[in-house]
Every structure is written in C-alpha cells, then in structure tokens.
Amino acid sequence: MQFSLPDDNDPRRLEVREWIQSHPSPSAGQLAESGYVVPHWPRPWGLDADPITQLVIDDELKRANIRRPFNPIGIGWLGPTIIKGGTQAQRERYLYPMLAGEELWCQLFSEPSAGSDLASLTTQAVPDKDVYIINGSKIWTTFAHVAKFGVLLARTNPDAPKHEGISYFICPMDAKGITIRTIRDMTGRESFNEVFFDDVRIPKENLVGEENRGWEIAKTTLSNERVSLSREGVMWGAGPTSYDLIELVRGVDGEKITDPLLRQRIASIYIKEEILRVLRLRMVGARVMGHTTGPEASIRKALADAHGRKLMELAMDIANATGMIHGGGPLAGLIGWEKGSGDTWGKHRTLAANDWISGFLFSPALTIGGGTAEVQRNVIAERILGLPRDVD
Ligand SMILES: Cc1cc2nc3c(=O)[nH]c(=O)nc-3n(C[C@H](O)[C@H](O)[C@H](O)COP(=O)(O)OP(=O)(O)OC[C@H]3O[C@@H](n4cnc5c(N)ncnc54)[C@H](O)[C@@H]3O)c2cc1C
C-alpha cells in the first residue's frame, strides 16, 4: 500500500518552495511566523492546513533540509491544549515563543504515587488572593531542568471525587520554591527530573480553563501525546527503522545474511514495520477524510513501542558480546540512522541518542512513557472494543 503525495508542480508545493526561496536559511522565528512549524494548528499560529497540505509542507521542508525548532513537548501536545483550553491572553503570551523554540516546555503530571493512575495525584494548589500556593512533588519530568515553563496538574479540591478536583496550570520553572533534581537514566543521560514544590506561588492568571476542571484539559494533552509519540522511527518518531536494521546486519554480517534464525527475526520485524506503516497511513487517511483519530492512536502506540524494543534487542543480539562495550565493538562503527530521525529531535538528542547502544538502553522506556503498554490496552479495550471499564 502506497500513499502518493501531490506531484511536483502542485500549487501547494510551489507556494512552499517560493517561501523557501525567499527564506533559504529561515530563522526559528521566521519559521514560527510562516505557520510551517505547525501547519495543522489554526491560524495565526498554523495554517489550518488539511492533511495533504501538511504532508506536502513536511516533504518540501525535508527536501530543503530545513529543521523545525526543537520543543517536542510544547509543540507536540501542550500547545494544542492551550489553544483549546487557554485564554486569548495565554495564547498570545506563550504560543509564538513555544513555536520558535525560544522557551522550552515540560509536563509536570506524574508523581511518585500517581503515574498510570494520574488522577490520584496529591500535589496541592490552594487559592490565596491573586495566587495559588503549590506544595507537593512530581517525577520523571522530561526537560524540567532546562525548561522555561511547565504545565502542572494539581489538586484544588481534595474533597471532590478524584477526577473532579484537579486544575491545570502554567508554571514558570524558575518560580521561587521549586527545586529540581535530575535523574540519570541507564543510558547515562540526564533528561528527566524530580521536581519539588515548597509554597510556590503561581499567579491566578496561569490557570488554564476552569478551576477543578483540569482533568478534561489533561485528557486533550494525553491524547495529543499519543499521536505525537507514534511517528516513524522506532524511538517515538526518532531512531532507526527496519531498513536501518538491515543495513546494520549487512555491516556486521556481510552482504548475505545466512543464519536462518536471524533471517526469520529480521523478516518478522520487517513485517511488523509494514503493518505499522499501513496503520499510520490509515490514521493519515482518516484525517484526509476529515475524521479525527482518537483511541486508534493507542493501537499504534501499543504496537509501535513493543516493536521498537524488539528491533533494538535484535540489534544488540547481532552485536553479540561486543554489544556490551559502550563506544566499542561492531555497533560503534555503525552509528547512525540519520534518515530515520524525526525533525524535532535533530539538534538535541537528549532522549534517544543516534547510536545503537544508547538506543537499546533507552528502549525499555518506550513501553512506559506516554502511558504504559498495559494502559494503552485498557484504552483499546474500553474505548474501541466497548469492554467493561477497568477498576478505579
Ligand atoms: C522516558 C520517559 C519520559 C517521561 N516523561 C514524563 C514527563 O515529561 N512528564 C510526566 O509527567 N511524566 C513523564 N513520564 C512518566 C510516565 O508518564 C509514567 O512513568 C507512566 O505514566 C507510568 O507511571 P508509573 O511510572 O508511575 O508506573 P505505574 O503506573 O506505577 O505502573 C507500574 C506497572 O503497573 C502497570 N499498571 C498500572 N496500572 C494498571 C492498570 N490499570 N492495568 C494494568 N496494568 C497497570 C503499568 O503498566 C506498569 O507496568 C516519563 C516516563 C518515561 C519512561
């Protein structure tokens, strides 16, 4: 199954090319103003572009080797939430610097005792004149140590049922009373953090939506996160594809791959990737037809994350004992899956470095971050198959 894009002389292509000609090395700000960072967003931040136009713009930017600004969490899923639930003043203040990558964003949702069961969170926000006073702690907050702002979920009514007493805030990460402690993951990188709040004062104007109605807004954020985390490349849109794996095998094993078991495993990974590609096309197709995709993103995420782990495990098996040597062995000489990398990850590969060993060490995180594999299955069971709800 192929999905052909409009041909070379399509007026939509010509328009993008004309812009690129007048901006051959666009700054992040020019890209943000052009609408090409998020063509699917409404104007003035995006272009209200239909899915085909979005694909055309992606294609033309790629051809011209233009990378979009880096702000994966902000642009990927927090921005759309602020558009939907925020005030006009919030949209005007935060969205352009977000799109230009000038202000990096993070997501302060998970807590030590509230991950999958996020609605059990206990961080408190108590109103006091024109501020809310925040106390509590968050964990696994990607980019908290470098972010300018975070979106924060906190409980404003401890007596209400758990989904009904939560509010959604924009939190300046340099506010007095915030302590950030970096966590080193097993790749050796420090990309996520613990964040502690001690009497942190957040202005009331930073509340997004209504007080105690934050859960509804958080659900928009979480569903956008699932779509964002299911692009090509097995590391949440970055990382290698099975084509890169085949190149790796050839590099290690020579042109002819003779081991029958290895051939079988590669074939199985290749088949899974084709299934994922077709699922992705189905999602794009649904959007072209004007349908929105919802829980279907959970199907793709559930399959894609397990596939990513399998692919990285196979790469490690191919390397054999030398795969244990970081910076050495056959894999070290075969670094690179540039062509599979998602554009936003280009400059800062904080999460998934573009080498096989770091990728392998990071890959268990795929089935945890953005909602675990089990939680995705619950979503599929309840919202697609109509099975009884999980216990609360
Ligand atoms: C790389 C990475 C980046 C992250 N970045 C962020 C971030 O920026 N901001 C943020 O807020 N969080 C972030 N997280 C946290 C992530 O959202 C949580 O780790 C995830 O939601 C799981 O929560 P938990 O770790 O508390 O595990 P738990 O919820 O305690 O789950 C433990 C195990 O129990 C299973 N389980 C739990 N509930 C059920 C159920 N109802 N049915 C079946 N099985 C169940 C889970 O699947 C899992 O296997 C990140 C995580 C990773 C790995």
The ligand as a MOL file (V3000), in Angstrom:
LIG
                    3D

  0  0  0     0  0            999 V3000
M  V30 BEGIN CTAB
M  V30 COUNTS 53 58 0 0 0
M  V30 BEGIN ATOM
M  V30 1 C 11.2510 8.3950 29.0520 0
M  V30 2 C 10.1220 8.8500 29.9250 0
M  V30 3 C 9.7850 10.1790 29.9490 0
M  V30 4 C 8.7460 10.6180 30.7760 0
M  V30 5 N 8.4520 11.9550 30.7880 0
M  V30 6 C 7.4570 12.4070 31.5890 0
M  V30 7 C 7.1600 13.7950 31.6440 0
M  V30 8 O 7.7760 14.6140 30.9560 0
M  V30 9 N 6.1680 14.2140 32.4670 0
M  V30 10 C 5.4410 13.3580 33.2300 0
M  V30 11 O 4.5340 13.8040 33.9280 0
M  V30 12 N 5.7210 12.0180 33.2240 0
M  V30 13 C 6.7070 11.5330 32.4190 0
M  V30 14 N 6.9980 10.1830 32.4070 0
M  V30 15 C 6.3070 9.2970 33.3310 0
M  V30 16 C 5.3120 8.3630 32.6820 0
M  V30 17 O 4.1780 9.0600 32.2200 0
M  V30 18 C 4.9660 7.3030 33.7430 0
M  V30 19 O 6.1430 6.5830 34.0150 0
M  V30 20 C 3.8890 6.3540 33.2460 0
M  V30 21 O 2.6570 7.0160 33.1330 0
M  V30 22 C 3.7360 5.1430 34.1970 0
M  V30 23 O 3.5700 5.5570 35.5160 0
M  V30 24 P 4.4850 4.9330 36.6820 0
M  V30 25 O 5.8990 5.0360 36.2850 0
M  V30 26 O 4.0530 5.5730 37.9550 0
M  V30 27 O 4.1130 3.3770 36.7220 0
M  V30 28 P 2.8330 2.7290 37.3910 0
M  V30 29 O 1.6180 3.4620 36.9890 0
M  V30 30 O 3.0920 2.5540 38.8510 0
M  V30 31 O 2.8000 1.3140 36.7020 0
M  V30 32 C 3.5960 0.1950 37.1520 0
M  V30 33 C 3.1660 -1.0230 36.3400 0
M  V30 34 O 1.7720 -1.3440 36.6070 0
M  V30 35 C 1.0370 -1.3910 35.3830 0
M  V30 36 N -0.3130 -0.8620 35.5940 0
M  V30 37 C -0.6360 0.2710 36.2590 0
M  V30 38 N -1.9830 0.4470 36.2240 0
M  V30 39 C -2.5070 -0.5760 35.5100 0
M  V30 40 C -3.8410 -0.9490 35.1420 0
M  V30 41 N -4.8770 -0.2030 35.4740 0
M  V30 42 N -3.9920 -2.0730 34.4060 0
M  V30 43 C -2.9210 -2.8350 34.0500 0
M  V30 44 N -1.6340 -2.5400 34.4080 0
M  V30 45 C -1.4390 -1.4300 35.1150 0
M  V30 46 C 1.8150 -0.4830 34.4250 0
M  V30 47 O 1.5200 -0.8080 33.0910 0
M  V30 48 C 3.2450 -0.7800 34.8250 0
M  V30 49 O 3.7000 -1.9560 34.1990 0
M  V30 50 C 8.0300 9.7080 31.5910 0
M  V30 51 C 8.3730 8.3530 31.5590 0
M  V30 52 C 9.4140 7.9240 30.7360 0
M  V30 53 C 9.7560 6.4720 30.7220 0
M  V30 END ATOM
M  V30 BEGIN BOND
M  V30 1 1 1 2
M  V30 2 1 2 3
M  V30 3 2 2 52
M  V30 4 2 3 4
M  V30 5 1 4 5
M  V30 6 1 4 50
M  V30 7 2 5 6
M  V30 8 1 6 7
M  V30 9 1 6 13
M  V30 10 2 7 8
M  V30 11 1 7 9
M  V30 12 1 9 10
M  V30 13 2 10 11
M  V30 14 1 10 12
M  V30 15 2 12 13
M  V30 16 1 13 14
M  V30 17 1 14 15
M  V30 18 1 14 50
M  V30 19 1 15 16
M  V30 20 1 16 17
M  V30 21 1 16 18
M  V30 22 1 18 19
M  V30 23 1 18 20
M  V30 24 1 20 21
M  V30 25 1 20 22
M  V30 26 1 22 23
M  V30 27 1 23 24
M  V30 28 2 24 25
M  V30 29 1 24 26
M  V30 30 1 24 27
M  V30 31 1 27 28
M  V30 32 2 28 29
M  V30 33 1 28 30
M  V30 34 1 28 31
M  V30 35 1 31 32
M  V30 36 1 32 33
M  V30 37 1 33 34
M  V30 38 1 33 48
M  V30 39 1 34 35
M  V30 40 1 35 36
M  V30 41 1 35 46
M  V30 42 1 36 37
M  V30 43 1 36 45
M  V30 44 2 37 38
M  V30 45 1 38 39
M  V30 46 1 39 40
M  V30 47 2 39 45
M  V30 48 1 40 41
M  V30 49 2 40 42
M  V30 50 1 42 43
M  V30 51 2 43 44
M  V30 52 1 44 45
M  V30 53 1 46 47
M  V30 54 1 46 48
M  V30 55 1 48 49
M  V30 56 2 50 51
M  V30 57 1 51 52
M  V30 58 1 52 53
M  V30 END BOND
M  V30 END CTAB
M  END
